[in-house]
Amino acid sequence: MTLAEKTEMALRSVALDKEGKHDEAMQLMKEIPLPPYLAKAVKDAFGADALGRAGFDLSEAEAEYGKDWLDR
């Protein structure tokens, strides 16, 4: 996903949130891949299970750290 696509999705999410559509806004934000460094920080702080259950797109972290990075 390009930076422009991520930015557009984030802006749409903010607009949805301003409209009071908080659940839709959060769902859209979860579709934007977390940067690998942020995914790792969340894993370290809250654990792999919590990160996995949160439902964020971890595709960039998997590409950087490997498919099994949550289990290590």
Order of alpha helices (4+ residues) and beta strands (2+ residues): alpha-alpha-alpha-alpha-alpha
